[in-house]
Amino acid sequence: MEKQPPSAPASRQRLDKWLFFARLIKSRSLAQKAIESGHVAVNGARVTQSSAQIKAGDTLELSLERRDIVVRVLLPGTRRGPYEEARLLYEDLTPPVSSPRLTAFEQATRERGAGRPTKRERRETDRLKPDLGEQDD
């Protein structure tokens, strides 16, 4: 029985390991907890064992704290690399959110001159005020 070289990826991989390599969940232990609590479905069926094997072509549905994600597995992972490398492991099938909520960028924008004054503006305002620290009795 021959073993595969360590550089060649296996055709199947543990679900918790793949979620970690794909950077969808921060750690393997968090991935295991999410799987065991029923927040992950493979090809439409809920999975509760982190040792479940996945392969290319499988569809994963993840229910995370702030969002639900649907991805199709393209490749098994070999390591937890940078985001650009991890992004090649899956295709994002998550439907776009069609709610009237504003994005974080839209909420943070405001008209120029509105809001808190700049340091320069505060200094100019302080020059106009009388000095309150030197009062004579």
KEZAFI-657948 format. One record per atom (N, C-alpha, C): residue number from 1; x, y, z. Coordinates in nm, 4 decimals, always signed. Example, Ala and Ser with C-alpha at 12.3 -4.5 7.8 and 13.67 -1.06 7.14 Angstrom:
2
- 1|+1.3190|-0.5690|+0.7800;
- 1|+1.2300|-0.4500|+0.7800;
- 1|+1.3200|-0.3300|+0.7800;
- 2|+1.2850|-0.2250|+0.7080;
- 2|+1.3670|-0.1060|+0.7140;
- 2|+1.2900|+0.0030|+0.7870;
END
This chain:
137
- 1|+0.0840|-0.1169|+0.0000;
- 1|+0.0000|+0.0000|+0.0000;
- 1|+0.0888|+0.1235|+0.0000;
- 2|+0.0773|+0.2050|-0.1065;
- 2|+0.1595|+0.3246|-0.1186;
- 2|+0.0878|+0.4438|-0.0588;
- 3|+0.1648|+0.5293|+0.0027;
- 3|+0.1093|+0.6535|+0.0559;
- 3|+0.1292|+0.7642|-0.0452;
- 4|+0.0380|+0.8600|-0.0451;
- 4|+0.0521|+0.9752|-0.1320;
- 4|+0.1610|+1.0661|-0.0774;
- 5|+0.2311|+1.1355|-0.1654;
- 5|+0.3274|+1.2324|-0.1145;
- 5|+0.2550|+1.3422|-0.0377;
- 6|+0.3193|+1.4036|+0.0621;
- 6|+0.2513|+1.5025|+0.1442;
- 6|+0.2061|+1.6258|+0.0663;
- 7|+0.2670|+1.6559|-0.0484;
- 7|+0.2284|+1.7747|-0.1231;
- 7|+0.1009|+1.7532|-0.2054;
- 8|+0.0657|+1.6302|-0.2363;
- 8|-0.0538|+1.6027|-0.3160;
- 8|-0.1769|+1.6015|-0.2259;
- 9|-0.2773|+1.6841|-0.2547;
- 9|-0.3964|+1.6867|-0.1710;
- 9|-0.4822|+1.5616|-0.1916;
- 10|-0.5471|+1.5187|-0.0852;
- 10|-0.6362|+1.4031|-0.0935;
- 10|-0.7644|+1.4454|-0.1650;
- 11|-0.8368|+1.3472|-0.2200;
- 11|-0.9597|+1.3804|-0.2905;
- 11|-1.0719|+1.4130|-0.1917;
- 12|-1.0638|+1.3610|-0.0713;
- 12|-1.1622|+1.3899|+0.0340;
- 12|-1.0898|+1.4489|+0.1540;
- 13|-1.1630|+1.5287|+0.2315;
- 13|-1.1013|+1.5927|+0.3475;
- 13|-1.2042|+1.6080|+0.4584;
- 14|-1.1559|+1.6103|+0.5812;
- 14|-1.2437|+1.6322|+0.6961;
- 14|-1.3096|+1.7693|+0.6844;
- 15|-1.4346|+1.7756|+0.7211;
- 15|-1.5115|+1.8991|+0.7095;
- 15|-1.4537|+2.0101|+0.7971;
- 16|-1.4202|+1.9810|+0.9222;
- 16|-1.3676|+2.0846|+1.0116;
- 16|-1.2349|+2.1394|+0.9614;
- 17|-1.1527|+2.0524|+0.9083;
- 17|-1.0227|+2.0933|+0.8558;
- 17|-1.0413|+2.1818|+0.7327;
- 18|-1.1337|+2.1468|+0.6448;
- 18|-1.1557|+2.2247|+0.5240;
- 18|-1.2098|+2.3641|+0.5580;
- 19|-1.3035|+2.3724|+0.6524;
- 19|-1.3577|+2.5023|+0.6928;
- 19|-1.2481|+2.5932|+0.7475;
- 20|-1.1534|+2.5328|+0.8203;
- 20|-1.0407|+2.6078|+0.8744;
- 20|-0.9467|+2.6521|+0.7629;
- 21|-0.9141|+2.5636|+0.6709;
- 21|-0.8242|+2.5969|+0.5596;
- 21|-0.8863|+2.7027|+0.4679;
- 22|-1.0184|+2.6985|+0.4480;
- 22|-1.0872|+2.7925|+0.3602;
- 22|-1.1114|+2.9273|+0.4281;
- 23|-1.0714|+2.9393|+0.5532;
- 23|-1.0853|+3.0629|+0.6308;
- 23|-1.2316|+3.1053|+0.6467;
- 24|-1.3219|+3.0103|+0.6507;
- 24|-1.4624|+3.0418|+0.6759;
- 24|-1.4903|+3.0455|+0.8249;
- 25|-1.4095|+2.9714|+0.9024;
- 25|-1.4186|+2.9706|+1.0479;
- 25|-1.2765|+2.9854|+1.1023;
- 26|-1.2606|+3.0598|+1.2115;
- 26|-1.1286|+3.1005|+1.2595;
- 26|-1.0385|+2.9872|+1.3067;
- 27|-1.0935|+2.8829|+1.3664;
- 27|-1.0088|+2.7745|+1.4166;
- 27|-1.0791|+2.6402|+1.3966;
- 28|-1.0021|+2.5334|+1.4058;
- 28|-1.0621|+2.4002|+1.3897;
- 28|-1.1557|+2.3686|+1.5047;
- 29|-1.1213|+2.4129|+1.6253;
- 29|-1.2086|+2.3839|+1.7388;
- 29|-1.3419|+2.4587|+1.7251;
- 30|-1.3394|+2.5819|+1.6743;
- 30|-1.4651|+2.6533|+1.6494;
- 30|-1.5436|+2.5869|+1.5369;
- 31|-1.4735|+2.5355|+1.4370;
- 31|-1.5399|+2.4635|+1.3282;
- 31|-1.6073|+2.3375|+1.3824;
- 32|-1.5391|+2.2648|+1.4699;
- 32|-1.5969|+2.1442|+1.5287;
- 32|-1.7226|+2.1775|+1.6090;
- 33|-1.7179|+2.2874|+1.6863;
- 33|-1.8345|+2.3270|+1.7660;
- 33|-1.9519|+2.3655|+1.6756;
- 34|-1.9238|+2.4375|+1.5671;
- 34|-2.0306|+2.4767|+1.4749;
- 34|-2.0944|+2.3544|+1.4094;
- 35|-2.0117|+2.2581|+1.3723;
- 35|-2.0627|+2.1363|+1.3089;
- 35|-2.1463|+2.0556|+1.4071;
- 36|-2.0935|+2.0357|+1.5286;
- 36|-2.1632|+1.9551|+1.6288;
- 36|-2.2946|+2.0180|+1.6730;
- 37|-2.3032|+2.1528|+1.6671;
- 37|-2.4275|+2.2194|+1.7063;
- 37|-2.5282|+2.2289|+1.5907;
- 38|-2.4941|+2.1739|+1.4738;
- 38|-2.5882|+2.1658|+1.3632;
- 38|-2.5947|+2.2890|+1.2758;
- 39|-2.4903|+2.3710|+1.2747;
- 39|-2.4894|+2.4931|+1.1935;
- 39|-2.4328|+2.4712|+1.0539;
- 40|-2.3994|+2.3468|+1.0193;
- 40|-2.3401|+2.3187|+0.8886;
- 40|-2.4206|+2.2085|+0.8199;
- 41|-2.4493|+2.2294|+0.6911;
- 41|-2.5173|+2.1283|+0.6105;
- 41|-2.4337|+2.1008|+0.4862;
- 42|-2.4204|+1.9728|+0.4519;
- 42|-2.3474|+1.9321|+0.3318;
- 42|-2.4485|+1.8743|+0.2346;
- 43|-2.4579|+1.9335|+0.1157;
- 43|-2.5534|+1.8913|+0.0128;
- 43|-2.6964|+1.8855|+0.0666;
- 44|-2.7328|+1.9830|+0.1507;
- 44|-2.8681|+1.9937|+0.2027;
- 44|-2.8966|+1.9140|+0.3284;
- 45|-2.8056|+1.8277|+0.3726;
- 45|-2.8266|+1.7461|+0.4924;
- 45|-2.7397|+1.7984|+0.6071;
- 46|-2.8006|+1.8193|+0.7233;
- 46|-2.7259|+1.8661|+0.8404;
- 46|-2.6224|+1.7619|+0.8804;
- 47|-2.5054|+1.8091|+0.9149;
- 47|-2.3961|+1.7213|+0.9569;
- 47|-2.3621|+1.7553|+1.1012;
- 48|-2.3450|+1.6539|+1.1867;
- 48|-2.3107|+1.6785|+1.3266;
- 48|-2.1773|+1.6160|+1.3645;
- 49|-2.1080|+1.5569|+1.2683;
- 49|-1.9758|+1.4994|+1.2956;
- 49|-1.8703|+1.5783|+1.2202;
- 50|-1.7716|+1.6283|+1.2942;
- 50|-1.6672|+1.7080|+1.2302;
- 50|-1.5762|+1.6232|+1.1430;
- 51|-1.5826|+1.4923|+1.1587;
- 51|-1.4988|+1.4028|+1.0784;
- 51|-1.5644|+1.3672|+0.9448;
- 52|-1.6797|+1.4263|+0.9149;
- 52|-1.7473|+1.3991|+0.7876;
- 52|-1.6545|+1.4363|+0.6729;
- 53|-1.6528|+1.3543|+0.5696;
- 53|-1.5635|+1.3764|+0.4555;
- 53|-1.6364|+1.4555|+0.3476;
- 54|-1.5693|+1.5563|+0.2931;
- 54|-1.6240|+1.6330|+0.1825;
- 54|-1.5309|+1.6214|+0.0635;
- 55|-1.5855|+1.6475|-0.0541;
- 55|-1.5051|+1.6389|-0.1765;
- 55|-1.5420|+1.7554|-0.2681;
- 56|-1.4677|+1.7719|-0.3745;
- 56|-1.4959|+1.8780|-0.4710;
- 56|-1.6352|+1.8574|-0.5290;
- 57|-1.7105|+1.9653|-0.5401;
- 57|-1.8466|+1.9585|-0.5918;
- 57|-1.9529|+1.9608|-0.4839;
- 58|-1.9167|+1.9335|-0.3583;
- 58|-2.0138|+1.9379|-0.2492;
- 58|-2.0552|+2.0827|-0.2225;
- 59|-2.1804|+2.1001|-0.1798;
- 59|-2.2316|+2.2317|-0.1439;
- 59|-2.2457|+2.2386|+0.0071;
- 60|-2.1885|+2.3430|+0.0675;
- 60|-2.1944|+2.3621|+0.2124;
- 60|-2.2796|+2.4827|+0.2447;
- 61|-2.3622|+2.4683|+0.3484;
- 61|-2.4422|+2.5792|+0.3997;
- 61|-2.4013|+2.6009|+0.5439;
- 62|-2.3529|+2.7209|+0.5751;
- 62|-2.3086|+2.7539|+0.7100;
- 62|-2.3975|+2.8621|+0.7681;
- 63|-2.4430|+2.8416|+0.8902;
- 63|-2.5193|+2.9436|+0.9619;
- 63|-2.4268|+3.0015|+1.0677;
- 64|-2.3671|+3.1160|+1.0372;
- 64|-2.2773|+3.1812|+1.1304;
- 64|-2.3547|+3.2850|+1.2103;
- 65|-2.2887|+3.3509|+1.3051;
- 65|-2.3567|+3.4461|+1.3927;
- 65|-2.4270|+3.5569|+1.3172;
- 66|-2.3577|+3.6216|+1.2244;
- 66|-2.4124|+3.7396|+1.1602;
- 66|-2.4621|+3.7162|+1.0178;
- 67|-2.4372|+3.5982|+0.9615;
- 67|-2.4763|+3.5748|+0.8225;
- 67|-2.4828|+3.4260|+0.7931;
- 68|-2.5517|+3.3940|+0.6853;
- 68|-2.5569|+3.2574|+0.6353;
- 68|-2.4761|+3.2535|+0.5064;
- 69|-2.3970|+3.1471|+0.4906;
- 69|-2.3085|+3.1362|+0.3748;
- 69|-2.3391|+3.0061|+0.3019;
- 70|-2.3395|+3.0120|+0.1686;
- 70|-2.3535|+2.8930|+0.0848;
- 70|-2.2328|+2.8911|-0.0083;
- 71|-2.1556|+2.7808|-0.0043;
- 71|-2.0364|+2.7695|-0.0887;
- 71|-2.0324|+2.6327|-0.1551;
- 72|-1.9658|+2.6268|-0.2702;
- 72|-1.9410|+2.5001|-0.3381;
- 72|-1.7922|+2.4711|-0.3260;
- 73|-1.7581|+2.3514|-0.2803;
- 73|-1.6188|+2.3114|-0.2627;
- 73|-1.5571|+2.2894|-0.4003;
- 74|-1.4441|+2.3570|-0.4258;
- 74|-1.3732|+2.3393|-0.5525;
- 74|-1.2502|+2.2504|-0.5358;
- 75|-1.1781|+2.2689|-0.4258;
- 75|-1.0549|+2.1937|-0.4008;
- 75|-1.0429|+2.1600|-0.2533;
- 76|-0.9748|+2.0505|-0.2199;
- 76|-0.9419|+2.0269|-0.0795;
- 76|-0.8259|+2.1182|-0.0407;
- 77|-0.8188|+2.1548|+0.0855;
- 77|-0.7119|+2.2434|+0.1310;
- 77|-0.5876|+2.1654|+0.1696;
- 78|-0.4740|+2.2314|+0.1560;
- 78|-0.3481|+2.1697|+0.1986;
- 78|-0.2903|+2.2391|+0.3201;
- 79|-0.3247|+2.3679|+0.3374;
- 79|-0.2772|+2.4430|+0.4532;
- 79|-0.3658|+2.5653|+0.4710;
- 80|-0.3542|+2.6316|+0.5844;
- 80|-0.4272|+2.7567|+0.6074;
- 80|-0.3368|+2.8697|+0.5616;
- 81|-0.3534|+2.9079|+0.4376;
- 81|-0.2712|+3.0120|+0.3792;
- 81|-0.3405|+3.1463|+0.3841;
- 82|-0.2916|+3.2419|+0.3077;
- 82|-0.3539|+3.3739|+0.3032;
- 82|-0.4915|+3.3679|+0.2370;
- 83|-0.5666|+3.4766|+0.2516;
- 83|-0.7034|+3.4803|+0.2001;
- 83|-0.7086|+3.4495|+0.0510;
- 84|-0.6163|+3.5039|-0.0274;
- 84|-0.6173|+3.4822|-0.1720;
- 84|-0.6060|+3.3337|-0.2055;
- 85|-0.5254|+3.2623|-0.1298;
- 85|-0.5083|+3.1175|-0.1508;
- 85|-0.6329|+3.0415|-0.1042;
- 86|-0.6879|+3.0822|+0.0092;
- 86|-0.8059|+3.0145|+0.0636;
- 86|-0.9275|+3.0362|-0.0251;
- 87|-0.9364|+3.1500|-0.0892;
- 87|-1.0512|+3.1824|-0.1738;
- 87|-1.0602|+3.0908|-0.2956;
- 88|-0.9492|+3.0289|-0.3342;
- 88|-0.9481|+2.9370|-0.4482;
- 88|-1.0091|+2.8012|-0.4136;
- 89|-1.0336|+2.7751|-0.2846;
- 89|-1.0869|+2.6459|-0.2425;
- 89|-1.2382|+2.6346|-0.2609;
- 90|-1.3078|+2.7488|-0.2775;
- 90|-1.4541|+2.7437|-0.2862;
- 90|-1.5078|+2.8512|-0.3797;
- 91|-1.6337|+2.8302|-0.4185;
- 91|-1.7082|+2.9282|-0.4972;
- 91|-1.8234|+2.9759|-0.4105;
- 92|-1.8354|+3.1045|-0.3926;
- 92|-1.9393|+3.1609|-0.3061;
- 92|-2.0721|+3.1642|-0.3802;
- 93|-2.1711|+3.0932|-0.3283;
- 93|-2.3050|+3.0882|-0.3877;
- 93|-2.4076|+3.1608|-0.3015;
- 94|-2.3623|+3.2364|-0.2027;
- 94|-2.4519|+3.3058|-0.1112;
- 94|-2.5360|+3.4061|-0.1884;
- 95|-2.6694|+3.4003|-0.1745;
- 95|-2.7535|+3.4975|-0.2446;
- 95|-2.7319|+3.6361|-0.1866;
- 96|-2.7398|+3.7398|-0.2710;
- 96|-2.7197|+3.8757|-0.2206;
- 96|-2.8317|+3.9159|-0.1250;
- 97|-2.7978|+3.9963|-0.0271;
- 97|-2.8957|+4.0430|+0.0703;
- 97|-2.9745|+4.1563|+0.0072;
- 98|-3.1053|+4.1440|+0.0067;
- 98|-3.1898|+4.2447|-0.0566;
- 98|-3.2702|+4.3222|+0.0467;
- 99|-3.2089|+4.3519|+0.1593;
- 99|-3.2789|+4.4277|+0.2630;
- 99|-3.2489|+4.5760|+0.2474;
- 100|-3.3346|+4.6611|+0.2984;
- 100|-3.3133|+4.8047|+0.2851;
- 100|-3.2067|+4.8594|+0.3804;
- 101|-3.1424|+4.7731|+0.4566;
- 101|-3.0395|+4.8187|+0.5510;
- 101|-2.9219|+4.8794|+0.4762;
- 102|-2.8600|+4.9770|+0.5368;
- 102|-2.7446|+5.0412|+0.4781;
- 102|-2.6190|+4.9625|+0.5113;
- 103|-2.5204|+4.9715|+0.4249;
- 103|-2.3936|+4.9066|+0.4536;
- 103|-2.3183|+4.9892|+0.5567;
- 104|-2.2122|+4.9327|+0.6115;
- 104|-2.1322|+5.0016|+0.7130;
- 104|-2.0724|+5.1300|+0.6567;
- 105|-2.0319|+5.1280|+0.5303;
- 105|-1.9728|+5.2475|+0.4708;
- 105|-2.0765|+5.3582|+0.4566;
- 106|-2.1980|+5.3223|+0.4151;
- 106|-2.3020|+5.4231|+0.3978;
- 106|-2.3432|+5.4830|+0.5314;
- 107|-2.3406|+5.4040|+0.6381;
- 107|-2.3773|+5.4547|+0.7687;
- 107|-2.2703|+5.5491|+0.8233;
- 108|-2.1452|+5.5278|+0.7863;
- 108|-2.0361|+5.6059|+0.8411;
- 108|-2.0143|+5.7375|+0.7675;
- 109|-2.0724|+5.7536|+0.6500;
- 109|-2.0480|+5.8759|+0.5729;
- 109|-2.1358|+5.9893|+0.6245;
- 110|-2.0847|+6.1116|+0.6119;
- 110|-2.1603|+6.2307|+0.6469;
- 110|-2.1082|+6.3463|+0.5626;
- 111|-2.1846|+6.4515|+0.5590;
- 111|-2.1454|+6.5665|+0.4796;
- 111|-2.0228|+6.6327|+0.5408;
- 112|-1.9413|+6.6890|+0.4548;
- 112|-1.8205|+6.7558|+0.5019;
- 112|-1.8611|+6.8768|+0.5858;
- 113|-1.7970|+6.8903|+0.7000;
- 113|-1.8269|+7.0003|+0.7900;
- 113|-1.9273|+6.9644|+0.8974;
- 114|-1.9954|+6.8523|+0.8824;
- 114|-2.0909|+6.8090|+0.9838;
- 114|-2.0194|+6.7202|+1.0843;
- 115|-2.0663|+6.7202|+1.2061;
- 115|-2.0065|+6.6324|+1.3060;
- 115|-1.9025|+6.7031|+1.3911;
- 116|-1.8071|+6.6288|+1.4408;
- 116|-1.7068|+6.6840|+1.5320;
- 116|-1.6150|+6.7815|+1.4603;
- 117|-1.5748|+6.8871|+1.5307;
- 117|-1.4811|+6.9811|+1.4691;
- 117|-1.3405|+6.9222|+1.4636;
- 118|-1.2627|+6.9725|+1.3698;
- 118|-1.1233|+6.9289|+1.3603;
- 118|-1.0422|+6.9998|+1.4680;
- 119|-0.9189|+6.9567|+1.4858;
- 119|-0.8322|+7.0182|+1.5851;
- 119|-0.8094|+7.1656|+1.5523;
- 120|-0.7929|+7.1967|+1.4265;
- 120|-0.7734|+7.3352|+1.3831;
- 120|-0.8952|+7.4207|+1.4176;
- 121|-1.0143|+7.3676|+1.3918;
- 121|-1.1360|+7.4412|+1.4236;
- 121|-1.1518|+7.4623|+1.5744;
- 122|-1.1131|+7.3649|+1.6550;
- 122|-1.1207|+7.3796|+1.8003;
- 122|-1.0263|+7.4890|+1.8486;
- 123|-0.9064|+7.4968|+1.7932;
- 123|-0.8109|+7.6015|+1.8314;
- 123|-0.8645|+7.7391|+1.7963;
- 124|-0.9246|+7.7524|+1.6781;
- 124|-0.9823|+7.8807|+1.6377;
- 124|-1.0955|+7.9208|+1.7318;
- 125|-1.1764|+7.8264|+1.7745;
- 125|-1.2851|+7.8542|+1.8672;
- 125|-1.2302|+7.8955|+2.0029;
- 126|-1.1235|+7.8284|+2.0488;
- 126|-1.0637|+7.8614|+2.1786;
- 126|-1.0050|+8.0021|+2.1788;
- 127|-0.9533|+8.0499|+2.0649;
- 127|-0.8971|+8.1852|+2.0567;
- 127|-1.0061|+8.2910|+2.0740;
- 128|-1.1273|+8.2592|+2.0323;
- 128|-1.2370|+8.3548|+2.0433;
- 128|-1.2946|+8.3644|+2.1845;
- 129|-1.2813|+8.2593|+2.2618;
- 129|-1.3373|+8.2556|+2.3968;
- 129|-1.2451|+8.3330|+2.4916;
- 130|-1.3023|+8.4012|+2.5907;
- 130|-1.2164|+8.4644|+2.6920;
- 130|-1.1527|+8.3573|+2.7798;
- 131|-1.0352|+8.3834|+2.8284;
- 131|-0.9636|+8.2861|+2.9131;
- 131|-1.0341|+8.2792|+3.0491;
- 132|-1.0941|+8.1680|+3.0804;
- 132|-1.1708|+8.1522|+3.2040;
- 132|-1.0822|+8.1165|+3.3223;
- 133|-0.9600|+8.0822|+3.2990;
- 133|-0.8720|+8.0392|+3.4072;
- 133|-0.8176|+8.1533|+3.4890;
- 134|-0.8144|+8.2755|+3.4369;
- 134|-0.7569|+8.3908|+3.5066;
- 134|-0.8652|+8.4902|+3.5431;
- 135|-0.9446|+8.4586|+3.6421;
- 135|-1.0494|+8.5498|+3.6859;
- 135|-1.0031|+8.6214|+3.8119;
- 136|-1.0254|+8.7525|+3.8181;
- 136|-0.9916|+8.8319|+3.9361;
- 136|-1.1137|+8.8432|+4.0246;
- 137|-1.0942|+8.8332|+4.1566;
- 137|-1.2054|+8.8464|+4.2500;
- 137|-1.2162|+8.9856|+4.3024;
END
